[in-house]
Amino acid sequence: MRGISAVDAQKGFSLIVVRGLGDDRERLSDALEVVKEARLSADFLKLGKAQFSFLVKEEDQQAAVDALVGAGFEASHHRSKAVIKVSSPNVRDESGLMARICEIVLASGATIYNIGDMHDGVQVVVQSEKSEATCEALWGHML
C-alpha cells in the first residue's frame, strides 16, 4: 500500500479494564493514582464513560488488577494482546491512509482494541493470535 514502509508486531501485552467509576472525575483520578503508585506503565490509555483501559506487559497484569482491586476498584485483565506498528512517514498527509489500515486490520479478522497515530506511523492493538495474519494482510497490500 502506498505510504507504508514497514509493519511489525510485538506480542505479550494484557488489556486492563477498570469499570464502575461513574461520572466522578475524582474517582478516575484516584484509580490513575493507584496505577502510578504501583509503578505500572499504562500504555494506550483509553478513557470512556465510567471506565478506562490501558495496556501492560503480560507479566504485570496480575499486579495491575491486584493494586486496583485492593484500592476498591473493579478491574480485570484480558491477556494475549499485540501491538502492531505500521510505519508510514507521511501517515497524516496521506488522505484516507489510517482508515484503509483499519479496514485491512478488520478484514484480516482482528479486533481493534485501541489505535494511536504518531507523526511516522500508526499503532494498533489486536489479539495476539490474529497479529501474524494482520501483519501479512498489511504487507500484502504494500506490494
C-alpha positions as CSV (number, residue, x, y, z in Angstrom):
1,M,0.0,0.0,0.0
2,R,1.3,3.4,-0.9
3,G,2.7,5.2,2.1
4,I,3.5,2.2,4.3
5,S,7.2,1.4,4.7
6,A,7.1,-1.4,7.4
7,V,4.9,-3.5,9.6
8,D,5.9,-5.1,12.9
9,A,4.1,-6.9,15.7
10,Q,5.0,-7.1,19.4
11,K,3.2,-9.6,21.5
12,G,3.0,-10.1,25.2
13,F,0.5,-7.4,26.4
14,S,-2.6,-7.5,28.5
15,L,-5.5,-5.1,28.4
16,I,-6.6,-3.9,31.9
17,V,-10.1,-2.6,32.1
18,V,-11.4,-0.6,35.1
19,R,-15.1,-0.2,35.4
20,G,-17.7,1.3,37.6
21,L,-16.2,4.8,38.0
22,G,-19.5,6.6,37.4
23,D,-19.3,10.3,36.5
24,D,-16.9,11.1,39.4
25,R,-13.7,12.5,38.0
26,E,-12.1,12.3,41.4
27,R,-12.6,8.5,41.4
28,L,-11.0,8.3,38.0
29,S,-8.1,10.4,39.3
30,D,-7.8,8.1,42.3
31,A,-7.7,5.0,40.1
32,L,-5.0,6.5,37.9
33,E,-3.0,7.4,41.1
34,V,-3.2,3.7,42.1
35,V,-1.7,2.8,38.7
36,K,1.1,5.4,39.2
37,E,1.9,4.2,42.7
38,A,2.1,0.6,41.6
39,R,4.7,1.8,39.1
40,L,2.9,0.4,36.1
41,S,3.4,1.6,32.6
42,A,-0.1,2.4,31.4
43,D,0.2,2.4,27.6
44,F,-2.6,3.1,25.2
45,L,-4.7,4.8,28.0
46,K,-8.3,4.9,26.8
47,L,-10.9,6.9,28.8
48,G,-14.5,6.1,28.5
49,K,-17.7,6.9,30.3
50,A,-17.4,5.4,33.8
51,Q,-14.4,3.3,32.8
52,F,-10.9,3.3,31.4
53,S,-8.5,0.8,30.0
54,F,-4.7,0.5,29.3
55,L,-2.1,-1.9,28.2
56,V,0.6,-3.5,30.4
57,K,3.1,-6.3,29.8
58,E,1.5,-9.6,30.5
59,E,3.8,-10.2,33.4
60,D,2.4,-7.1,35.1
61,Q,-1.3,-8.0,34.5
62,Q,-2.0,-9.5,37.9
63,A,-0.1,-6.8,39.8
64,A,-2.3,-4.2,38.0
65,V,-5.5,-5.9,38.8
66,D,-4.5,-6.6,42.4
67,A,-3.5,-3.0,43.0
68,L,-6.7,-1.6,41.6
69,V,-9.0,-4.2,43.3
70,G,-7.1,-3.7,46.5
71,A,-7.9,0.0,46.3
72,G,-11.6,-0.7,45.8
73,F,-11.9,-0.6,42.0
74,E,-13.5,-3.1,39.7
75,A,-10.7,-4.3,37.4
76,S,-10.0,-7.2,35.1
77,H,-7.3,-8.3,32.7
78,H,-7.6,-9.6,29.1
79,R,-4.3,-11.1,28.0
80,S,-2.9,-12.1,24.7
81,K,-2.8,-8.7,23.0
82,A,-0.3,-7.5,20.5
83,V,0.8,-4.0,19.3
84,I,1.2,-3.8,15.5
85,K,3.2,-0.8,14.4
86,V,2.6,0.3,10.8
87,S,5.4,2.7,9.8
88,S,4.4,5.4,7.4
89,P,6.4,8.6,7.3
90,N,3.5,10.6,5.9
91,V,0.5,9.0,7.6
92,R,-1.1,12.3,8.5
93,D,-0.6,13.6,4.9
94,E,-2.0,10.6,3.0
95,S,-5.7,11.2,2.9
96,G,-7.6,8.1,4.0
97,L,-4.5,6.0,4.9
98,M,-5.5,5.5,8.5
99,A,-8.9,4.4,7.5
100,R,-7.5,2.0,4.9
101,I,-5.1,0.5,7.5
102,C,-8.1,-0.1,9.9
103,E,-10.1,-1.6,7.1
104,I,-7.3,-4.1,6.4
105,V,-6.9,-5.0,10.0
106,L,-10.6,-5.7,10.5
107,A,-10.7,-7.6,7.2
108,S,-7.9,-9.9,8.5
109,G,-10.2,-11.0,11.3
110,A,-8.6,-9.0,14.1
111,T,-10.5,-6.9,16.7
112,I,-9.1,-3.4,17.2
113,Y,-8.8,-2.7,20.9
114,N,-7.1,0.6,20.5
115,I,-5.4,2.7,17.9
116,G,-2.9,5.6,18.0
117,D,-1.2,7.6,15.4
118,M,2.2,9.3,15.5
119,H,3.9,11.5,13.1
120,D,5.5,8.5,11.4
121,G,3.0,5.7,11.8
122,V,0.1,4.0,13.4
123,Q,0.0,1.5,16.3
124,V,-3.0,-0.9,16.5
125,V,-3.8,-3.2,19.5
126,V,-5.2,-6.5,18.4
127,Q,-5.4,-10.0,19.9
128,S,-2.1,-11.8,19.7
129,E,-3.4,-14.8,17.8
130,K,-4.5,-12.6,14.9
131,S,-1.4,-10.4,14.8
132,E,0.6,-12.5,12.3
133,A,-2.3,-12.7,9.8
134,T,-2.9,-9.0,10.3
135,C,0.7,-8.2,9.5
136,E,0.6,-10.4,6.4
137,A,-2.5,-8.7,5.2
138,L,-0.9,-5.3,5.7
139,W,2.3,-6.4,3.9
140,G,0.2,-7.9,1.1
141,H,-1.4,-4.5,0.4
142,M,2.1,-2.9,0.3
143,L,3.2,-4.9,-2.7
